[in-house]
Amino acid sequence: MPFLLRPVALAVVLAACLSGASRADDSIPPPRKPVPAPAPTLPPEPKLEAVFVELGGLDEPKGAVVEKSVTEVKGVRAWTWVTRVTDAKVVREVGTADDATLLATATKAGATTAGMVPIAIVTLTFIESLSCAGCIRTLSTALRAIAAVKEVEIPDTRATITITYDSRTGKVAEFVKVLADAEMPVVAPK
């Protein structure tokens, strides 16, 4: 009989312990949920802008030196020759690499003259969207043959064309005529 009392006594002790552990007045607080660490914040990407420079007195070796020197200016992100050793597009962070610094760097590196190109941009709408990559190449080549044209962009929709050009010499009417002559007319701008 003493053998049977032991399991009963054990059950009573366990029940007392379990009921005591669930009382609200226990001094042990419930475990806290961990607070997730805040996600690291990256600095915002700087805004970029493109400017165009015209250079004089350069040959290929000097052009390479000017390109290297200007791309080392703080804030300059890219350099692209528009016309080899005479015109270049410079992409820079807004508020950095001011015009005077770019021009001074270019002349110090070997350009006999350096100036900023005043730019205008026009977007023209095709009467009919372009149908093939060949059309895009043909139009880009025809427009880039105009000295004032710096960039030609045709988006994936092929419904418009954006032309960046030297505002001193470029004429929108000339661009419209070139496109019409290539049998890809655009809606005349207003």
Secondary structure per residue as TSV (DSSP state, phi and psi in degrees):
chain	resnum	aa	ss	phi	psi
A	1	M	-	360.0	-39.8
A	2	P	H	-57.9	-28.6
A	3	F	H	-63.6	-36.7
A	4	L	H	-74.8	-26.6
A	5	L	H	-70.9	-30.2
A	6	R	H	-62.6	-47.5
A	7	P	H	-63.4	-35.4
A	8	V	H	-67.4	-43.0
A	9	A	H	-63.4	-39.1
A	10	L	H	-64.2	-39.8
A	11	A	H	-64.8	-39.1
A	12	V	H	-66.6	-42.9
A	13	V	H	-64.4	-44.9
A	14	L	H	-62.3	-42.2
A	15	A	H	-63.2	-39.1
A	16	A	H	-66.8	-39.8
A	17	C	H	-67.6	-44.5
A	18	L	H	-66.8	-40.5
A	19	S	H	-69.3	-31.9
A	20	G	H	-72.0	-31.0
A	21	A	H	-73.1	-19.7
A	22	S	T	-100.4	9.2
A	23	R	-	-72.1	147.8
A	24	A	T	-73.3	-20.5
A	25	D	T	-92.4	15.0
A	26	D	-	-62.3	149.6
A	27	S	S	-87.4	-4.2
A	28	I	S	-93.2	116.6
A	29	P	-	-72.6	155.0
A	30	P	-	-67.7	154.5
A	31	P	-	-65.0	144.6
A	32	R	-	-89.8	147.6
A	33	K	-	-77.0	138.8
A	34	P	-	-68.0	140.4
A	35	V	-	-87.8	124.1
A	36	P	-	-67.1	144.8
A	37	A	-	-70.1	142.9
A	38	P	-	-64.5	146.0
A	39	A	-	-66.3	141.1
A	40	P	-	-66.2	139.5
A	41	T	-	-101.4	131.2
A	42	L	-	-89.8	147.0
A	43	P	-	-65.0	147.2
A	44	P	-	-65.0	146.9
A	45	E	-	-65.2	134.8
A	46	P	-	-67.8	149.9
A	47	K	-	-74.2	142.8
A	48	L	E	-114.4	153.2
A	49	E	E	-141.2	155.7
A	50	A	E	-113.1	138.4
A	51	V	E	-129.8	158.8
A	52	F	E	-119.6	137.7
A	53	V	E	-121.9	145.7
A	54	E	E	-114.0	139.9
A	55	L	E	-127.2	149.0
A	56	G	E	-126.8	157.6
A	57	G	S	74.8	25.1
A	58	L	-	-111.0	145.2
A	59	D	-	-115.2	-177.2
A	60	E	H	-55.7	-50.9
A	61	P	H	-62.1	-43.7
A	62	K	H	-66.5	-36.5
A	63	G	H	-59.8	-40.2
A	64	A	H	-65.3	-37.4
A	65	V	H	-67.3	-43.0
A	66	V	H	-62.8	-45.5
A	67	E	H	-57.3	-48.6
A	68	K	H	-61.7	-43.6
A	69	S	H	-64.8	-44.6
A	70	V	H	-69.1	-38.1
A	71	T	H	-68.6	-15.3
A	72	E	T	-86.8	-5.5
A	73	V	S	-68.8	134.7
A	74	K	T	-58.2	127.0
A	75	G	T	100.0	-14.8
A	76	V	E	-80.9	126.3
A	77	R	E	-101.0	-31.2
A	78	A	E	-157.2	155.1
A	79	W	E	-135.3	129.0
A	80	T	E	-134.6	127.3
A	81	W	E	-72.2	129.4
A	82	V	E	-88.6	-50.9
A	83	T	E	-126.0	120.9
A	84	R	T	-47.4	126.6
A	85	V	T	56.4	16.8
A	86	T	T	-129.6	-34.1
A	87	D	E	-135.2	138.2
A	88	A	E	-141.3	151.0
A	89	K	E	-101.7	130.3
A	90	V	E	-117.4	124.3
A	91	V	E	-100.7	126.6
A	92	R	E	-136.8	160.4
A	93	E	E	-72.4	137.3
A	94	V	T	-59.8	132.5
A	95	G	T	88.7	0.7
A	96	T	S	-124.8	169.8
A	97	A	S	46.6	61.0
A	98	D	-	-61.2	163.9
A	99	D	H	-53.8	-47.0
A	100	A	H	-60.3	-40.0
A	101	T	H	-65.7	-43.5
A	102	L	H	-60.6	-47.1
A	103	L	H	-66.9	-42.1
A	104	A	H	-63.5	-40.4
A	105	T	H	-64.0	-41.7
A	106	A	H	-64.4	-42.4
A	107	T	H	-72.2	-37.1
A	108	K	H	-64.0	-31.2
A	109	A	T	-83.3	-7.2
A	110	G	T	135.6	-10.6
A	111	A	-	-72.9	134.4
A	112	T	S	-77.5	-29.7
A	113	T	E	-136.8	150.7
A	114	A	E	-151.5	131.6
A	115	G	E	-148.0	157.1
A	116	M	E	-83.5	142.2
A	117	V	-	-97.2	122.1
A	118	P	-	-71.6	127.1
A	119	I	E	-110.7	144.9
A	120	A	E	-129.4	154.5
A	121	I	E	-131.2	133.7
A	122	V	E	-130.7	138.6
A	123	T	E	-113.6	124.5
A	124	L	E	-113.5	146.9
A	125	T	E	-105.6	128.1
A	126	F	B	-70.9	146.4
A	127	I	S	-65.7	-40.4
A	128	E	S	-127.6	135.3
A	129	S	-	-58.2	149.2
A	130	L	-	-67.8	148.6
A	131	S	-	-107.9	-14.5
A	132	C	S	-151.0	165.4
A	133	A	H	-66.7	-30.0
A	134	G	H	-61.0	-40.0
A	135	C	H	-62.2	-42.2
A	136	I	H	-61.8	-46.7
A	137	R	H	-61.0	-44.3
A	138	T	H	-61.1	-46.9
A	139	L	H	-67.9	-42.2
A	140	S	H	-61.3	-43.5
A	141	T	H	-64.3	-44.6
A	142	A	H	-62.8	-42.9
A	143	L	H	-71.8	-37.7
A	144	R	H	-70.9	-13.1
A	145	A	T	-72.5	-16.4
A	146	I	S	-81.5	124.4
A	147	A	T	-57.2	-33.6
A	148	A	T	-73.6	-20.5
A	149	V	E	-76.6	127.3
A	150	K	E	-103.6	-38.1
A	151	E	E	-146.9	148.5
A	152	V	E	-131.1	126.7
A	153	E	E	-128.5	130.8
A	154	I	-	-124.1	117.9
A	155	P	-	-72.1	171.2
A	156	D	T	-57.5	-28.3
A	157	T	T	-69.7	-21.2
A	158	R	-	59.4	24.6
A	159	A	S	-98.8	-18.2
A	160	T	E	-134.7	168.1
A	161	I	E	-139.3	132.0
A	162	T	E	-111.7	126.9
A	163	I	E	-118.3	124.3
A	164	T	E	-101.6	127.7
A	165	Y	E	-146.4	162.7
A	166	D	E	-71.2	115.8
A	167	S	T	-70.2	-14.0
A	168	R	T	-75.0	-32.6
A	169	T	T	-123.8	-19.7
A	170	G	-	-78.0	142.5
A	171	K	-	-128.6	126.5
A	172	V	H	-59.4	-38.3
A	173	A	H	-58.3	-36.4
A	174	E	H	-65.7	-39.9
A	175	F	H	-64.5	-43.9
A	176	V	H	-59.5	-42.5
A	177	K	H	-65.6	-44.0
A	178	V	H	-60.0	-42.3
A	179	L	H	-66.1	-40.7
A	180	A	H	-65.8	-42.1
A	181	D	H	-62.4	-29.0
A	182	A	T	-86.1	8.8
A	183	E	T	61.8	34.3
A	184	M	-	-131.7	67.4
A	185	P	-	-67.8	154.6
A	186	V	B	-119.1	161.4
A	187	V	-	-69.4	128.6
A	188	A	-	-63.3	133.8
A	189	P	-	-69.1	152.9
A	190	K	-	-95.1	360.0
